[in-house]
Structures are given as C-alpha cells and as structure tokens.
Amino acid sequence: NKSRPFFLYYPTTVPHLALQVPEDSLKEYEGAFPETPYPGGKGYLPHRTPRAAYAAMITRMDSMVGRLLQTLRETGLDRNTLVIFTSDNGPHNESNHNLQRFAPSGPLKGIKRSLTDGGIRVPCIAWWPGTIASGTSSSHVAYFGDWMATAAELAHTQTPAGCDSISLVPTLTGKGEQACHEWLYWEFHEKNFQQAALWQGLKGSFFALA
C-alpha cells in the first residue's frame, strides 16, 4: 500500500557459510580463480569452487538489493524511503576464505568474532534520494541500536524510556547538531570472553584466555 508507512527488514544470508548459490550465479565466475575445493564440515556442505561461490553470492546479493531499489523507483517511493545497508560483523575466515583477497578488513585489525575494529567496525550505506546528499560520507561513531531512535524520529514518535539509542537524523540529513555517545561498550562470550570500550576516541580491548 503506497499510501501508508512501511518497514521492511531484509536479512540476506549471502555471502556466508554455507557456500550455496544457484548455478546461474555460479556460472559467471567459472574459471575466474585458482581453486582449492572446500571439504565442508561442522554441518556445512563441501563446495568444488569456494572462491567462485563466494564471489557469486556477493553478486547475487548486489542484484537483489538492486531489484529492491528499482522497485522503489518504479513505484515512486524512492524519495520518501530511507534504505540502510550494513553488516552485523567484520569478514570471516571460514571455508578457506583468504583474508588477503580483496582486503575485506582494510587497514583494520581483526575479523568476525573479535572485538578489535576489524571485527565490529562495519560499512553502513544510507540511501534516500533528495534527502541524503549523494557521495557524502561521515566519521560519526554509532551502533546498531541508534537506528531505533532514528526510525522513531522519522516516524514522529518517541523511543522507550531508558533507551540509550541516539537518532542519526542530523547526520543523514546534514541538518542540526548530531548528538554523540559518551562511550560504547561491547561483550562477546563465544570462544572465551572479550570486552571492549570506546571513550573519547580511545578504544581498549580485553581478551580472557581459557
């Protein structure tokens, strides 16, 4: 219904383990990389061309996101819809994934399941034609919970009492003063215990050995 507000959460499962992608997507990358077959394990299926599969999953994700954006354009909703594209963690090294290829962490140290910046600092793309200026970027530090206050402000409602979410509307629109978190804190309990905190531009991490 184009006349009513809507919310769409699209949790794509690619790229990820397991290495599974339709053959029509995989065909595009046949022979593109030197390959070592992935044997599988821990509940995951093997794959004869893991590099091609990974590239094909990324391309398929890109095409699916493109279809969503094109639908917004065709229905005339693009200039009244905020689209957020982001990830829940940094790159992984599972399924023989070579972290030297494409340098997915960039200059940052760490990967998925670590609390160094390479594990928790992820890209975020915001798309809203006519509201977010094309080609702009921001160094503002935020976390996933800030999207609650952002959505609440855009919907002209309030966040729940006691919520530490901070609206990102000033950063998105380039209007008004952006409030910042005094500090951010993380805990991770898989593979021993990790903590990290960010305060006034300084970040510290703690890792407990078993």
N, CA, C and O of each residue as an XYZ file, in Angstrom:
840
protein
N       0.857     -1.180      0.000
C       0.000      0.000      0.000
C       0.899      1.238      0.000
O       1.519      1.558      1.014
N       0.968      1.922     -1.121
C       1.895      3.038     -1.265
C       1.515      4.247     -0.434
O       2.339      5.144     -0.251
N       0.311      4.299      0.067
C      -0.139      5.479      0.807
C       0.087      5.355      2.313
O      -0.237      6.274      3.065
N       0.639      4.229      2.756
C       0.853      4.031      4.184
C       2.328      3.780      4.474
O       3.033      3.230      3.627
N       2.812      4.175      5.662
C       4.217      3.886      6.030
C       4.466      2.380      6.073
O       3.558      1.606      6.377
N       5.684      1.970      5.771
C       6.019      0.556      5.842
C       7.454      0.387      6.342
O       8.279      1.295      6.241
N       7.725     -0.792      6.881
C       9.070     -1.153      7.325
C       9.405     -2.514      6.742
O       8.634     -3.461      6.899
N      10.534     -2.623      6.077
C      10.983     -3.890      5.507
C      12.355     -4.236      6.069
O      13.303     -3.462      5.930
N      12.458     -5.383      6.696
C      13.739     -5.900      7.180
C      14.146     -7.041      6.258
O      13.464     -8.064      6.194
N      15.234     -6.872      5.559
C      15.663     -7.862      4.580
C      16.999     -8.464      5.011
O      18.047     -7.922      4.661
N      16.992     -9.569      5.760
C      18.229    -10.168      6.270
C      18.797    -11.190      5.288
O      18.607    -12.393      5.465
N      19.492    -10.718      4.257
C      20.066    -11.643      3.293
C      21.086    -12.562      3.958
O      21.817    -12.143      4.855
N      21.129    -13.804      3.517
C      22.054    -14.779      4.102
C      23.336    -14.906      3.292
O      24.184    -15.733      3.626
N      23.504    -14.120      2.246
C      24.733    -14.173      1.454
C      25.415    -12.818      1.480
O      24.751    -11.783      1.513
N      26.784    -12.824      1.465
C      27.666    -14.001      1.475
C      27.838    -14.561      2.881
O      27.851    -13.814      3.860
N      27.968    -15.864      2.972
C      28.059    -16.503      4.282
C      28.428    -17.963      4.076
O      28.430    -18.459      2.950
N      28.735    -18.636      5.153
C      28.689    -20.083      5.141
C      27.247    -20.474      5.461
O      26.638    -19.874      6.346
N      26.691    -21.458      4.769
C      27.342    -22.364      3.834
C      27.548    -21.726      2.459
O      26.886    -20.755      2.093
N      28.498    -22.315      1.706
C      28.744    -21.858      0.352
C      27.697    -22.479     -0.568
O      27.894    -23.561     -1.119
N      26.590    -21.776     -0.721
C      25.489    -22.271     -1.536
C      24.945    -21.116     -2.364
O      24.573    -20.073     -1.826
N      24.901    -21.309     -3.666
C      24.403    -20.279     -4.561
C      23.884    -20.981     -5.815
O      24.482    -21.968     -6.241
N      22.797    -20.511     -6.417
C      22.279    -21.155     -7.623
C      23.313    -21.203     -8.746
O      24.167    -20.324     -8.863
N      23.219    -22.227     -9.554
C      24.195    -22.439    -10.623
C      24.240    -21.282    -11.617
O      25.298    -21.003    -12.180
N      23.107    -20.599    -11.845
C      23.129    -19.495    -12.809
C      24.024    -18.356    -12.324
O      24.616    -17.647    -13.138
N      24.130    -18.172    -11.002
C      25.037    -17.164    -10.463
C      26.475    -17.663    -10.463
O      27.402    -16.903    -10.743
N      26.657    -18.935    -10.149
C      28.000    -19.510    -10.081
C      28.664    -19.527    -11.455
O      29.880    -19.361    -11.555
N      27.887    -19.722    -12.501
C      28.427    -19.849    -13.850
C      29.231    -18.631    -14.260
O      30.201    -18.757    -15.007
N      28.848    -17.451    -13.784
C      29.535    -16.209    -14.146
C      31.001    -16.224    -13.739
O      31.816    -15.533    -14.351
N      31.354    -17.004    -12.711
C      32.708    -16.989    -12.172
C      33.463    -18.297    -12.401
O      34.511    -18.524    -11.797
N      32.943    -19.141    -13.254
C      33.636    -20.388    -13.551
C      35.019    -20.097    -14.142
O      35.135    -19.362    -15.123
N      36.057    -20.671    -13.547
C      37.411    -20.500    -14.035
C      38.040    -19.155    -13.731
O      39.140    -18.880    -14.209
N      37.381    -18.310    -12.955
C      37.898    -16.965    -12.689
C      39.001    -16.954    -11.633
O      39.798    -16.017    -11.588
N      39.060    -17.982    -10.784
C      40.027    -18.000     -9.690
C      40.718    -19.360     -9.614
O      40.121    -20.370     -9.985
N      41.955    -19.405     -9.144
C      42.549    -20.707     -8.784
C      41.804    -21.244     -7.564
O      41.578    -20.506     -6.605
N      41.427    -22.497     -7.590
C      40.536    -23.026     -6.563
C      41.139    -24.212     -5.818
O      41.834    -25.045     -6.400
N      40.859    -24.270     -4.522
C      41.087    -25.450     -3.697
C      39.736    -25.855     -3.136
O      39.170    -25.106     -2.340
N      39.197    -27.000     -3.512
C      37.853    -27.381     -3.060
C      37.721    -27.310     -1.543
O      38.634    -27.682     -0.805
N      36.583    -26.831     -1.099
C      36.287    -26.754      0.333
C      35.676    -28.082      0.761
O      34.664    -28.488      0.190
N      36.256    -28.782      1.756
C      35.776    -30.121      2.114
C      34.506    -30.130      2.950
O      33.910    -31.190      3.141
N      34.081    -28.992      3.448
C      32.915    -28.966      4.316
C      33.282    -29.315      5.743
O      34.458    -29.359      6.103
N      32.271    -29.560      6.546
C      32.489    -29.895      7.947
C      31.698    -28.997      8.862
O      31.270    -27.914      8.464
N      31.497    -29.449     10.109
C      30.734    -28.713     11.115
C      29.331    -28.378     10.614
O      28.791    -27.310     10.902
N      28.755    -29.311      9.862
C      27.402    -29.117      9.374
C      27.300    -28.417      8.041
O      26.198    -28.264      7.513
N      28.432    -27.979      7.473
C      28.415    -27.268      6.199
C      28.755    -28.224      5.059
O      29.571    -29.131      5.217
N      28.121    -28.008      3.917
C      28.350    -28.834      2.746
C      29.654    -28.443      2.058
O      30.063    -27.284      2.123
N      30.307    -29.394      1.402
C      31.512    -29.061      0.634
C      31.161    -28.267     -0.617
O      30.004    -28.226     -1.036
N      32.168    -27.639     -1.203
C      31.956    -26.924     -2.461
C      33.200    -27.052     -3.322
O      34.322    -26.907     -2.835
N      32.997    -27.324     -4.606
C      34.127    -27.577     -5.506
C      34.894    -26.303     -5.850
O      36.094    -26.365     -6.120
N      34.226    -25.149     -5.844
C      34.881    -23.879     -6.199
C      34.485    -22.797     -5.188
O      33.630    -21.961     -5.482
N      35.099    -22.806     -4.002
C      34.664    -21.881     -2.946
C      34.878    -20.413     -3.289
O      34.063    -19.579     -2.896
N      35.948    -20.064     -4.010
C      36.165    -18.660     -4.351
C      35.093    -18.169     -5.316
O      34.530    -17.090     -5.132
N      34.817    -18.959     -6.334
C      33.768    -18.586     -7.284
C      32.411    -18.492     -6.587
O      31.610    -17.608     -6.889
N      32.161    -19.408     -5.654
C      30.887    -19.388     -4.931
C      30.741    -18.117     -4.106
O      29.674    -17.505     -4.062
N      31.843    -17.730     -3.449
C      31.784    -16.521     -2.617
C      31.527    -15.288     -3.469
O      30.697    -14.447     -3.125
N      32.248    -15.187     -4.593
C      32.034    -14.054     -5.497
C      30.608    -14.053     -6.049
O      29.993    -12.996     -6.187
N      30.085    -15.237     -6.362
C      28.735    -15.341     -6.909
C      27.687    -14.930     -5.879
O      26.675    -14.321     -6.226
N      27.929    -15.263     -4.614
C      26.975    -14.862     -3.572
C      26.935    -13.341     -3.433
O      25.864    -12.757     -3.269
N      28.107    -12.701     -3.499
C      28.140    -11.239     -3.397
C      27.408    -10.604     -4.573
O      26.640     -9.658     -4.399
N      27.651    -11.134     -5.779
C      26.982    -10.599     -6.968
C      25.474    -10.801     -6.882
O      24.701     -9.922     -7.263
N      25.064    -11.953     -6.385
C      23.618    -12.214     -6.263
C      22.985    -11.271     -5.246
O      21.892    -10.752     -5.474
N      23.667    -11.049     -4.129
C      23.171    -10.091     -3.145
C      23.030     -8.707     -3.770
O      22.024     -8.028     -3.568
N      24.041     -8.293     -4.530
C      24.011     -6.990     -5.177
C      22.815     -6.871     -6.122
O      22.152     -5.834     -6.159
N      22.543     -7.918     -6.875
C      21.421     -7.872     -7.813
C      20.076     -7.813     -7.082
O      19.147     -7.150     -7.544
N      19.970     -8.508     -5.939
C      18.720     -8.495     -5.184
C      18.468     -7.129     -4.554
O      17.339     -6.641     -4.542
N      19.535     -6.515     -4.027
C      19.392     -5.157     -3.492
C      19.005     -4.205     -4.621
O      18.172     -3.318     -4.430
N      19.604     -4.386     -5.790
C      19.253     -3.555     -6.937
C      17.793     -3.673     -7.319
O      17.168     -2.682     -7.696
N      17.242     -4.871     -7.227
C      15.808     -5.055     -7.538
C      14.926     -4.301     -6.540
O      13.908     -3.719     -6.914
N      15.328     -4.319     -5.272
C      14.565     -3.580     -4.268
C      14.567     -2.080     -4.563
O      13.523     -1.431     -4.517
N      15.754     -1.533     -4.869
C      15.851     -0.103     -5.159
C      15.079      0.255     -6.426
O      14.434      1.301     -6.489
N      15.145     -0.615     -7.432
C      14.422     -0.343     -8.666
C      12.912     -0.349     -8.438
O      12.185      0.444     -9.036
N      12.449     -1.243     -7.573
C      11.013     -1.273     -7.244
C      10.581      0.022     -6.573
O       9.503      0.543     -6.859
N      11.421      0.545     -5.679
C      11.111      1.821     -5.034
C      11.032      2.939     -6.072
O      10.160      3.804     -5.989
N      11.935      2.925     -7.044
C      11.902      3.947     -8.095
C      10.640      3.817     -8.942
O       9.971      4.811     -9.225
N      10.318      2.599     -9.341
C       9.175      2.374    -10.231
C       7.848      2.716     -9.572
O       6.902      3.123    -10.247
N       7.775      2.550     -8.248
C       6.535      2.860     -7.528
C       6.494      4.293     -7.015
O       5.518      4.701     -6.386
N       7.557      5.064     -7.284
C       7.593      6.456     -6.848
C       7.824      6.635     -5.365
O       7.516      7.691     -4.811
N       8.371      5.603     -4.706
C       8.580      5.672     -3.257
C      10.027      5.975     -2.880
O      10.342      6.109     -1.698
N      10.909      6.084     -3.874
C      12.326      6.220     -3.564
C      12.654      7.498     -2.805
O      13.529      7.484     -1.939
N      11.980      8.593     -3.103
C      12.298      9.863     -2.447
C      11.606     10.004     -1.091
O      11.746     11.021     -0.412
N      10.866      8.976     -0.714
C      10.193      9.003      0.584
C      10.537      7.758      1.404
O       9.809      7.390      2.326
N      11.664      7.113      1.053
C      12.046      5.877      1.717
C      13.537      5.907      2.070
O      14.379      6.170      1.211
N      13.848      5.638      3.320
C      15.237      5.527      3.763
C      15.653      4.068      3.682
O      15.007      3.200      4.269
N      16.729      3.798      2.955
C      17.265      2.442      2.818
C      18.618      2.390      3.523
O      19.487      3.224      3.268
N      18.794      1.410      4.409
C      20.036      1.217      5.150
C      20.640     -0.126      4.753
O      19.961     -1.153      4.800
N      21.914     -0.121      4.363
C      22.624     -1.351      4.036
C      23.846     -1.436      4.943
O      24.705     -0.554      4.921
N      23.920     -2.495      5.736
C      25.051     -2.643      6.653
C      25.237     -4.117      7.000
O      24.530     -4.976      6.474
N      26.185     -4.407      7.883
C      26.506     -5.784      8.250
C      26.532     -5.924      9.764
O      26.608     -4.932     10.490
N      26.468     -7.169     10.234
C      26.471     -7.408     11.680
C      27.858     -7.709     12.224
O      28.027     -7.782     13.441
N      28.856     -7.887     11.363
C      30.212     -8.160     11.841
C      31.191     -8.017     10.684
O      30.804     -7.866      9.525
N      32.476     -8.071     11.038
C      33.507     -7.988     10.027
C      33.647     -9.282      9.237
O      32.862    -10.209      9.437
N      34.633     -9.364      8.337
C      34.807    -10.545      7.484
C      35.217    -11.774      8.271
O      35.753    -11.667      9.375
N      34.962    -12.954      7.696
C      35.308    -14.207      8.377
C      36.398    -14.938      7.609
O      36.703    -14.601      6.465
N      36.982    -15.949      8.256
C      38.000    -16.766      7.608
C      37.579    -18.227      7.533
O      38.423    -19.123      7.510
N      36.294    -18.460      7.494
C      35.770    -19.818      7.403
C      35.759    -20.279      5.942
O      35.886    -19.460      5.033
N      35.613    -21.555      5.721
C      35.534    -22.167      4.381
C      36.753    -21.832      3.527
O      36.636    -21.628      2.319
N      37.909    -21.778      4.155
C      39.157    -21.459      3.452
C      39.138    -20.071      2.829
O      39.843    -19.814      1.853
N      38.337    -19.183      3.385
C      38.258    -17.826      2.844
C      39.573    -17.095      3.096
O      40.005    -16.964      4.241
N      40.202    -16.622      2.034
C      41.503    -15.961      2.111
C      41.303    -14.486      2.424
O      40.771    -13.736      1.605
N      41.730    -14.074      3.613
C      41.540    -12.683      4.025
C      42.481    -11.722      3.307
O      42.336    -10.506      3.438
N      43.439    -12.244      2.553
C      44.295    -11.362      1.760
C      43.583    -10.924      0.480
O      43.919     -9.894     -0.104
N      42.607    -11.710      0.053
C      41.878    -11.388     -1.172
C      40.869    -10.275     -0.917
O      40.002    -10.400     -0.052
N      40.981     -9.218     -1.653
C      40.101     -8.052     -1.555
C      40.316     -7.235     -0.285
O      39.679     -6.196     -0.115
N      41.204     -7.682      0.618
C      41.490     -6.964      1.868
C      40.201     -6.502      2.544
O      40.014     -5.298      2.724
N      39.303     -7.422      2.925
C      37.980     -7.034      3.420
C      37.990     -6.219      4.712
O      37.043     -5.476      4.972
N      39.040     -6.340      5.528
C      39.119     -5.531      6.746
C      39.809     -4.201      6.510
O      39.892     -3.371      7.415
N      40.310     -3.993      5.286
C      41.030     -2.761      5.007
C      42.239     -2.648      5.926
O      42.974     -3.620      6.100
N      42.455     -1.475      6.517
C      43.605     -1.305      7.406
C      43.326     -1.746      8.840
O      44.196     -1.613      9.701
N      42.150     -2.260      9.109
C      41.753     -2.580     10.474
C      42.207     -3.981     10.879
O      42.303     -4.880     10.042
N      42.480     -4.154     12.157
C      42.911     -5.434     12.696
C      41.712     -6.227     13.199
O      40.823     -5.680     13.851
N      41.698     -7.538     12.886
C      40.660     -8.401     13.419
C      39.613     -8.788     12.396
O      39.497     -8.172     11.337
N      38.848     -9.826     12.732
C      37.798    -10.345     11.869
C      36.577    -10.682     12.724
O      36.531    -10.358     13.911
N      35.606    -11.325     12.118
C      34.401    -11.760     12.818
C      34.755    -12.509     14.104
O      35.687    -13.313     14.119
N      34.024    -12.249     15.163
C      34.197    -12.832     16.492
C      35.358    -12.215     17.266
O      35.765    -12.757     18.293
N      35.891    -11.108     16.800
C      36.874    -10.363     17.573
C      36.311     -8.972     17.849
O      35.469     -8.478     17.100
N      36.778     -8.345     18.925
C      36.292     -7.017     19.293
C      37.272     -5.918     18.919
O      37.103     -4.768     19.326
N      38.296     -6.262     18.145
C      39.099     -5.216     17.524
C      38.281     -4.610     16.385
O      37.242     -5.155     16.011
N      38.741     -3.490     15.833
C      37.906     -2.757     14.885
C      37.554     -3.562     13.645
O      36.481     -3.366     13.073
N      38.430     -4.463     13.216
C      38.119     -5.277     12.051
C      36.958     -6.224     12.274
O      36.346     -6.691     11.314
N      36.646     -6.512     13.523
C      35.541     -7.416     13.828
C      34.214     -6.720     14.052
O      33.161     -7.302     13.792
N      34.247     -5.453     14.542
C      32.988     -4.789     14.919
C      32.719     -3.497     14.158
O      31.613     -2.961     14.221
N      33.712     -2.994     13.445
C      33.502     -1.761     12.681
C      33.129     -2.142     11.257
O      33.945     -2.719     10.538
N      31.913     -1.828     10.844
C      31.412     -2.313      9.561
C      30.925     -1.151      8.691
O      30.582     -0.090      9.212
N      30.893     -1.345      7.373
C      30.371     -0.312      6.492
C      28.876     -0.093      6.720
O      28.160     -1.006      7.132
N      28.425      1.103      6.453
C      26.995      1.411      6.521
C      26.683      2.387      5.393
O      27.276      3.463      5.310
N      25.759      2.008      4.536
C      25.350      2.841      3.411
C      23.901      3.254      3.622
O      23.035      2.410      3.852
N      23.643      4.545      3.544
C      22.280      5.082      3.677
C      21.888      5.720      2.344
O      22.648      6.506      1.778
N      20.712      5.381      1.854
C      20.226      5.825      0.534
C      18.836      6.451      0.682
O      17.889      5.790      1.107
N      18.731      7.706      0.331
C      17.443      8.401      0.424
C      17.482      9.574     -0.553
O      17.782     10.698     -0.151
N      17.187      9.332     -1.817
C      17.299     10.372     -2.846
C      16.528     11.639     -2.476
O      15.369     11.582     -2.067
N      17.189     12.766     -2.626
C      16.548     14.039     -2.323
C      16.711     14.475     -0.884
O      16.456     15.634     -0.558
N      17.132     13.565     -0.012
C      17.329     13.896      1.408
C      18.781     13.712      1.818
O      19.366     14.603      2.433
N      19.368     12.571      1.487
C      20.787     12.328      1.758
C      21.575     12.717      0.516
O      21.338     12.191     -0.571
N      22.496     13.623      0.682
C      23.285     14.098     -0.455
C      24.149     12.975     -1.018
O      24.834     12.277     -0.270
N      24.114     12.801     -2.334
C      24.873     11.736     -2.986
C      26.373     11.949     -2.804
O      26.869     13.071     -2.901
N      27.088     10.852     -2.537
C      28.539     10.894     -2.450
C      29.108     11.413     -1.147
O      30.323     11.573     -1.033
N      28.273     11.680     -0.169
C      28.769     12.189      1.108
C      29.158     11.035      2.034
O      28.704      9.904      1.861
N      29.994     11.337      3.004
C      30.397     10.343      3.998
C      30.467     11.011      5.365
O      30.476     12.237      5.466
N      30.518     10.190      6.422
C      30.542     10.704      7.783
C      31.485      9.871      8.634
O      31.584      8.657      8.453
N      32.175     10.518      9.557
C      33.037      9.817     10.507
C      32.347      9.628     11.859
O      32.975      9.204     12.829
N      31.046      9.946     11.917
C      30.313      9.805     13.177
C      30.305      8.349     13.635
O      30.086      7.439     12.836
N      30.546      8.138     14.930
C      30.576      6.790     15.501
C      29.205      6.469     16.091
O      28.698      7.192     16.949
N      28.620      5.380     15.618
C      27.289      4.975     16.082
C      27.268      3.466     16.265
O      28.265      2.794     15.999
N      26.135      2.924     16.718
C      25.970      1.473     16.818
C      24.558      1.116     16.377
O      23.711      1.993     16.208
N      24.310     -0.181     16.192
C      23.039     -0.609     15.613
C      21.825     -0.051     16.347
O      20.822      0.299     15.726
N      21.923      0.031     17.667
C      20.776      0.498     18.443
C      20.342      1.907     18.101
O      19.211      2.291     18.399
N      21.221      2.693     17.477
C      20.852      4.066     17.125
C      19.791      4.133     16.038
O      19.151      5.169     15.860
N      19.600      3.047     15.316
C      18.557      3.071     14.288
C      17.162      3.107     14.903
O      16.215      3.539     14.245
N      17.016      2.660     16.158
C      15.703      2.750     16.811
C      15.286      4.204     16.984
O      14.175      4.582     16.615
N      16.176      5.019     17.545
C      15.845      6.430     17.742
C      15.715      7.149     16.406
O      14.904      8.065     16.269
N      16.508      6.737     15.421
C      16.410      7.335     14.086
C      15.040      7.081     13.488
O      14.389      8.003     12.997
N      14.599      5.818     13.530
C      13.281      5.466     12.992
C      12.167      6.168     13.762
O      11.182      6.613     13.172
N      12.324      6.264     15.083
C      11.300      6.926     15.894
C      11.163      8.396     15.518
O      10.051      8.912     15.410
N      12.307      9.077     15.316
C      12.233     10.495     14.944
C      11.595     10.673     13.572
O      10.786     11.580     13.374
N      11.954      9.818     12.632
C      11.370      9.932     11.293
C       9.880      9.615     11.293
O       9.130     10.131     10.464
N       9.452      8.765     12.226
C       8.037      8.401     12.331
C       7.276      9.329     13.272
O       6.088      9.125     13.525
N       7.966     10.357     13.795
C       7.350     11.347     14.702
C       6.773     10.691     15.954
O       5.655     10.985     16.377
N       7.576      9.787     16.534
C       7.167      9.156     17.783
C       8.362      9.146     18.732
O       9.416      9.691     18.405
N       8.207      8.530     19.905
C       9.240      8.545     20.933
C       9.846      7.155     21.117
O       9.171      6.148     20.901
N      11.123      7.099     21.518
C      11.732      5.828     21.880
C      11.291      5.443     23.294
O      10.863      6.311     24.055
N      11.386      4.160     23.662
C      11.002      3.747     25.012
C      11.861      4.437     26.068
O      13.006      4.806     25.805
N      11.305      4.606     27.250
C      12.037      5.223     28.351
C      13.273      4.400     28.692
O      13.229      3.170     28.688
N      14.373      5.084     28.987
C      15.595      4.396     29.369
C      16.411      3.871     28.214
O      17.433      3.218     28.430
N      15.991      4.136     27.000
C      16.719      3.650     25.818
C      17.940      4.528     25.566
O      17.842      5.753     25.633
N      19.097      3.913     25.273
C      20.312      4.696     25.043
C      20.555      4.971     23.559
O      21.642      5.398     23.171
N      19.545      4.727     22.742
C      19.651      4.979     21.310
C      19.673      6.478     21.019
O      18.946      7.246     21.648
N      20.513      6.893     20.059
C      20.621      8.296     19.656
C      20.290      8.414     18.175
O      20.855      7.697     17.350
N      19.388      9.303     17.843
C      18.950      9.466     16.454
C      20.090      9.934     15.559
O      20.883     10.797     15.936
N      20.157      9.346     14.363
C      21.156      9.709     13.368
C      20.592     10.645     12.301
O      21.251     10.896     11.292
N      19.395     11.159     12.509
C      18.772     12.032     11.515
C      19.644     13.238     11.162
O      19.753     13.556      9.978
N      20.279     13.935     12.133
C      21.139     15.062     11.757
C      22.279     14.674     10.820
O      22.616     15.424      9.904
N      22.874     13.499     11.049
C      23.952     13.038     10.177
C      23.417     12.684      8.793
O      24.050     12.990      7.782
N      22.264     12.048      8.748
C      21.693     11.629      7.465
C      21.262     12.824      6.614
O      21.481     12.849      5.403
N      20.657     13.792      7.254
C      20.103     14.917      6.507
C      21.059     16.091      6.364
O      20.857     16.978      5.534
N      22.122     16.083      7.200
C      23.032     17.223      7.185
C      22.444     18.463      7.828
O      22.927     19.572      7.598
N      21.396     18.285      8.639
C      20.727     19.402      9.291
C      20.703     19.188     10.803
O      20.359     18.104     11.273
N      21.062     20.204     11.554
C      21.046     20.106     13.005
C      22.337     19.545     13.548
O      23.209     19.117     12.792
N      22.456     19.549     14.867
C      23.669     19.079     15.545
C      23.513     17.624     15.941
O      22.524     17.253     16.573
N      24.476     16.799     15.576
C      24.425     15.375     15.876
C      24.909     15.091     17.297
O      26.045     15.414     17.643
N      24.056     14.493     18.112
C      24.453     14.064     19.450
C      25.338     12.825     19.348
O      25.208     12.040     18.409
N      26.229     12.653     20.304
C      27.185     11.538     20.293
C      27.094     10.738     21.588
O      26.680     11.261     22.622
N      27.480      9.479     21.523
C      27.579      8.654     22.726
C      28.823      9.052     23.521
O      29.892      9.274     22.952
N      28.671      9.138     24.828
C      29.826      9.416     25.669
C      30.814      8.259     25.607
O      32.028      8.464     25.625
N      30.276      7.026     25.533
C      31.104      5.834     25.408
C      30.269      4.705     24.805
O      29.039      4.740     24.829
N      30.963      3.708     24.266
C      30.319      2.492     23.768
C      31.037      1.287     24.371
O      32.243      1.335     24.612
N      30.295      0.209     24.614
C      30.847     -0.972     25.290
C      30.362     -2.247     24.598
O      29.206     -2.342     24.184
N      31.260     -3.218     24.479
C      30.922     -4.499     23.861
C      31.360     -5.648     24.755
O      32.353     -5.540     25.474
N      30.612     -6.754     24.708
C      30.991     -8.019     25.333
C      30.766     -9.131     24.319
O      29.834     -9.079     23.517
N      31.629    -10.135     24.367
C      31.447    -11.285     23.481
C      31.825    -12.528     24.260
O      32.922    -12.608     24.814
N      30.912    -13.513     24.307
C      31.104    -14.674     25.173
C      31.404    -15.961     24.408
O      31.520    -17.023     25.021
N      31.531    -15.889     23.095
C      31.906    -17.065     22.321
C      33.427    -17.136     22.230
O      34.091    -16.114     22.060
N      33.978    -18.348     22.344
C      35.433    -18.530     22.332
C      36.082    -17.691     23.439
O      36.801    -16.731     23.161
N      35.825    -18.059     24.672
C      36.316    -17.353     25.859
C      35.547    -16.044     26.043
O      34.391    -15.951     25.629
N      36.153    -15.055     26.643
C      35.424    -13.834     27.000
C      36.201    -12.619     26.515
O      37.408    -12.517     26.731
N      35.502    -11.697     25.858
C      36.130    -10.485     25.357
C      35.317     -9.264     25.779
O      34.092     -9.326     25.884
N      36.004     -8.169     26.016
C      35.377     -6.889     26.294
C      36.096     -5.806     25.489
O      37.279     -5.928     25.172
N      35.366     -4.759     25.171
C      35.974     -3.602     24.520
C      35.156     -2.371     24.884
O      33.948     -2.458     25.104
N      35.824     -1.232     24.946
C      35.144      0.024     25.252
C      35.766      1.143     24.424
O      36.973      1.169     24.179
N      34.911      2.060     24.006
C      35.349      3.242     23.259
C      34.915      4.476     24.046
O      33.738      4.639     24.366
N      35.890      5.347     24.356
C      35.592      6.535     25.163
C      36.464      7.682     24.683
O      37.691      7.582     24.684
N      35.828      8.768     24.275
C      36.529      9.965     23.821
C      37.594      9.651     22.772
O      38.709     10.170     22.822
N      37.228      8.799     21.831
C      38.146      8.483     20.746
C      39.183      7.432     21.068
O      39.964      7.056     20.194
N      39.215      6.941     22.307
C      40.175      5.920     22.717
C      39.459      4.591     22.879
O      38.380      4.536     23.469
N      40.048      3.514     22.359
C      39.427      2.202     22.429
C      40.377      1.194     23.060
O      41.560      1.146     22.723
N      39.854      0.396     23.970
C      40.635     -0.641     24.616
C      39.900     -1.964     24.539
O      38.669     -1.991     24.565
N      40.643     -3.076     24.444
C      40.061     -4.411     24.351
C      40.684     -5.317     25.406
O      41.835     -5.130     25.800
N      39.912     -6.297     25.857
C      40.380     -7.282     26.829
C      39.953     -8.654     26.355
O      38.796     -8.850     25.982
N      40.871     -9.604     26.364
C      40.593    -10.968     25.932
C      41.046    -11.924     27.011
O      42.212    -11.909     27.407
N      40.136    -12.754     27.492
C      40.462    -13.719     28.551
C      40.759    -15.087     27.950
O      39.936    -15.627     27.210
N      41.926    -15.656     28.257
C      42.271    -16.978     27.790
C      41.546    -18.018     28.620
O      41.247    -17.790     29.792
N      41.264    -19.170     28.005
C      40.552    -20.231     28.709
C      41.432    -20.826     29.802
O      41.006    -21.738     30.510
